[in-house]
């Protein structure tokens, strides 16, 4: 064997040993990293469910209270066929979020909602066309688990103080912190919040760091006390619209009680606005809603002996 051939073989052997050594070191380091920090599943990276999903018992329990129970009670009060309102849609969207691990629900909170709904639906003066507002005990039941930057379909899927930003035409968005002044806001509809009759989503998952104007659909500085307004939504948190100006006080509409004057259903704390004869005037009370008439228009009926709509 010549010296040149021997040197060549020696070089090849040394290269093979170096490659094997490097591979061994890499495997050792990988095993140590796996031992020291095992991967933990994060809701931010959990896959979203878009295909068929099995209905969740918790979702069915919640949606029964919010949709099926009012439909059944309204039928008993008005002598009309029972309705489930948006029960099926509610079960689907809530089950989908649960299957993705994006939200949490617990049976104890749902039971509290059930008790409050049964109390609210006692008697019949609460009946109005459409669903009644869910009581306070049914608010804030859905707890979001998706961290900042994680995939979402609803702001209720995001952790507290984060909202879901979905681009136009996209199937899902990302959980993001409140936007600065000038950013767009309030242009999309949150299906999960709508079907769950959730009214606190804007407060717990704000779009804007200051204030989201529903007139300009832009984040703006919070309105000062005394600013001009037409409704409570034009005022900052902790204010209400009174006589055309934002005033300090609870951010809640002053709804009319049964028998008090009204002009529209949403002005009544319970029931709907029954026309009293004068143009645009009425009183709050039981207002039933029946199937569409032959003219194709729905018929609203009031208590016997009071004025109704035909």
C-alpha positions in Angstrom: 0.0 0.0 0.0 1.5 3.3 -1.0 1.6 6.2 1.5 -0.9 8.3 -0.6 -3.5 5.5 -0.5 -3.0 5.1 3.3 -3.4 8.8 3.9 -6.6 8.9 1.8 -8.2 6.0 3.7 -7.2 7.6 7.0 -8.9 10.9 6.0 -12.1 9.0 5.1 -12.1 7.2 8.4 -11.6 10.4 10.4 -14.4 12.1 8.5 -16.8 9.1 9.2 -15.9 9.2 12.9 -16.5 13.0 13.0 -20.0 12.6 11.4 -20.9 9.8 13.8 -19.7 11.8 16.8 -21.7 14.9 15.8 -24.8 12.7 15.3 -24.4 11.2 18.7 -24.0 14.6 20.3 -27.2 15.8 18.5 -29.2 12.9 19.7 -28.0 13.3 23.3 -28.9 17.0 23.3 -32.3 16.3 21.8 -33.1 13.6 24.5 -32.0 16.0 27.2 -34.2 18.8 25.9 -37.2 16.4 25.7 -36.5 15.4 29.3 -36.1 18.9 30.6 -39.0 20.5 28.8 -41.7 18.2 27.6 -44.1 19.9 25.1 -47.3 21.2 26.5 -50.5 21.5 24.4 -51.6 25.2 24.2 -55.1 26.4 23.3 -53.3 29.0 21.1 -52.2 26.2 18.8 -55.2 23.9 19.1 -56.9 23.0 15.8 -60.3 24.7 15.1 -63.2 22.4 14.3 -64.9 23.2 11.0 -66.3 19.9 9.9 -69.2 18.0 11.6 -68.9 17.9 15.4 -70.7 15.9 18.0 -73.1 17.9 20.1 -71.8 18.6 23.6 -74.1 17.8 26.5 -73.0 21.1 28.2 -73.8 23.0 25.0 -77.2 21.3 24.8 -77.9 22.2 28.4 -77.0 25.8 28.0 -78.8 26.3 24.7 -81.9 24.7 26.1 -82.1 27.3 28.8 -81.5 30.2 26.3 -83.6 29.1 23.4 -85.8 26.1 23.9 -87.2 27.0 27.3 -88.4 30.5 26.3 -89.9 29.0 23.1 -91.8 26.4 25.1 -93.0 28.9 27.7 -94.1 31.4 25.1 -96.2 28.7 23.4 -97.9 27.9 26.7 -98.7 31.6 27.3 -100.0 32.3 23.8 -101.5 28.9 22.8 -99.2 28.7 19.8 -96.9 25.9 18.5 -93.6 25.7 20.5 -90.5 27.2 19.0 -86.8 26.4 19.7 -85.7 29.7 18.3 -81.9 29.3 17.5 -81.3 26.2 19.7 -79.7 24.0 17.0 -77.4 26.8 15.8 -76.4 27.6 19.4 -75.6 23.9 20.2 -73.4 23.7 17.0 -71.3 26.8 17.6 -70.8 26.1 21.4 -70.0 22.4 20.8 -67.5 23.4 18.1 -65.6 25.8 20.5 -65.7 23.2 23.2 -64.3 20.5 20.8 -61.4 22.8 19.9 -60.6 23.4 23.6 -61.0 27.1 22.9 -63.6 27.7 25.7 -64.6 26.3 29.1 -68.1 25.8 30.5 -69.1 24.3 33.8 -72.4 22.6 34.8 -72.6 24.7 38.0 -72.8 28.0 36.2 -75.3 26.6 33.7 -77.5 25.4 36.6 -77.4 29.0 38.0 -78.5 30.3 34.6 -81.3 27.8 34.5 -82.7 28.9 37.9 -82.6 32.5 36.8 -84.3 31.7 33.5 -87.1 29.8 35.2 -87.7 32.8 37.5 -87.6 35.3 34.7 -90.1 33.3 32.5 -92.7 33.0 35.3 -96.1 34.4 34.4 -96.7 35.6 30.9 -96.1 39.4 30.9 -92.5 38.8 29.6 -93.7 37.4 26.3 -92.6 39.5 23.2 -91.9 38.8 19.5 -88.5 37.1 19.6 -86.2 36.0 22.4 -86.3 37.7 25.8 -83.0 39.1 27.1 -81.0 36.5 29.1 -80.7 37.3 32.8 -77.5 38.4 34.4 -76.8 34.9 35.8 -76.5 33.7 32.1 -73.8 36.3 31.3 -70.1 35.5 31.3 -70.6 31.7 31.4 -68.2 31.1 28.5 -64.5 31.4 29.5 -62.0 31.8 26.6 -58.7 29.8 26.7 -56.9 31.1 23.6 -53.8 33.1 24.2 -52.7 36.2 22.3 -52.0 35.3 18.6 -53.9 32.1 18.8 -56.5 31.0 16.2 -60.1 32.0 17.0 -63.6 32.4 15.6 -65.1 34.4 18.4 -63.9 36.9 21.0 -65.4 34.6 23.6 -62.7 32.0 22.7 -60.0 34.5 23.6 -58.5 35.0 27.0 -59.7 38.0 29.0 -59.1 41.4 27.5 -58.3 39.9 24.1 -60.6 40.1 21.0 -60.8 38.0 17.9 -59.8 39.8 14.7 -61.1 38.1 11.6 -60.2 39.4 8.1 -63.0 39.8 5.6 -63.7 36.4 4.0 -61.5 34.5 6.4 -62.8 31.4 8.2 -61.0 32.3 11.4 -58.9 35.1 13.0 -56.4 35.7 15.8 -56.8 36.8 19.4 -55.4 40.3 19.7 -55.1 43.0 22.4 -57.3 46.1 22.3 -56.6 48.4 19.3 -55.3 52.0 19.4 -57.1 55.1 18.4 -57.8 55.1 14.6 -58.1 51.4 14.2 -61.3 49.8 12.7 -63.7 48.2 15.2 -67.2 46.8 15.6 -67.8 45.8 12.0 -68.1 42.0 12.4 -70.8 39.9 14.0 -69.7 37.4 16.7 -71.8 34.3 16.1 -70.9 32.6 19.4 -71.8 35.6 21.5 -75.0 36.1 19.5 -76.3 32.5 19.9 -75.2 32.4 23.6 -77.1 35.7 24.2 -73.9 37.2 25.6 -74.1 41.0 26.3 -70.8 41.4 28.2 -68.4 40.4 25.4 -67.6 44.0 24.5 -66.6 44.8 28.1 -64.5 41.6 28.7 -63.0 41.4 25.2 -62.8 45.1 24.1 -62.0 46.0 20.6 -60.4 49.3 21.5 -58.1 50.5 24.3 -60.4 53.6 24.7 -63.7 53.5 22.9 -65.3 51.9 19.9 -67.6 54.3 18.0 -70.5 52.5 16.4 -71.0 55.6 14.2 -67.6 55.7 12.6 -66.6 52.1 13.4 -63.2 53.4 14.5 -61.4 53.4 17.9 -61.7 56.9 19.3 -60.8 58.7 22.6 -63.5 57.9 25.2 -66.3 60.5 25.2 -66.1 63.0 28.0 -69.0 63.6 30.4 -71.4 66.1 28.7 -70.6 64.9 25.2 -73.6 64.9 22.8 -75.3 61.5 22.4 -78.4 59.8 21.1 -78.2 56.5 23.0 -76.1 54.9 25.8 -73.8 53.3 23.1 -72.6 56.8 22.3 -71.2 57.2 25.8 -68.1 55.8 27.6 -68.2 53.0 30.2 -69.8 54.3 33.4 -71.9 56.8 31.6 -75.4 56.9 30.2 -77.2 59.1 27.6 -79.6 61.4 29.4 -81.4 64.3 27.6 -79.0 64.2 24.7 -75.7 64.3 26.8 -73.5 61.7 28.4 -73.9 61.7 32.2 -72.1 59.8 34.9 -74.2 56.8 35.9 -74.9 53.1 35.1 -74.5 52.3 31.4 -77.9 50.8 31.3 -81.1 51.7 29.5 -84.0 52.8 31.7 -86.6 50.3 30.6 -90.3 50.6 31.1 -92.2 48.2 33.4 -95.4 46.4 32.5 -98.2 48.8 31.9 -95.9 51.8 31.4 -95.7 53.8 28.1 -93.4 52.7 25.3 -92.9 53.2 21.5 -91.0 50.0 20.7 -90.5 46.5 22.1 -86.9 47.1 23.2 -88.0 49.9 25.5 -89.8 47.4 27.7 -88.2 45.5 30.6 -90.6 42.6 30.1 -92.9 41.8 27.2 -93.4 44.0 24.1 -94.9 47.3 23.3 -98.7 47.0 22.7 -100.1 49.8 20.5 -102.6 51.9 22.5 -104.3 53.6 19.6 -102.3 56.8 19.5 -99.8 57.0 16.6 -96.5 55.4 17.7 -97.6 55.1 21.4 -98.2 51.9 23.4 -97.8 50.2 26.8 -95.6 47.4 27.8 -97.2 44.0 28.3 -97.6 40.5 26.9 -97.3 40.5 23.1 -97.6 37.2 21.4 -96.1 36.3 18.0 -97.8 33.8 15.8 -97.1 32.1 12.5 -97.1 34.3 9.3 -100.6 35.3 8.1 -102.0 34.8 4.6 -100.5 38.1 3.6 -97.1 36.8 4.5 -96.7 39.1 7.5 -96.4 37.8 11.0 -99.2 38.6 13.4 -98.5 39.9 16.9 -101.3 39.4 19.4 -101.7 41.0 22.8 -103.7 39.9 25.9 -107.5 39.6 25.3 -109.1 43.0 26.0 -106.1 45.1 24.9 -105.1 46.4 21.6 -103.2 44.1 19.4 -101.7 44.1 15.9 -103.4 42.3 13.0 
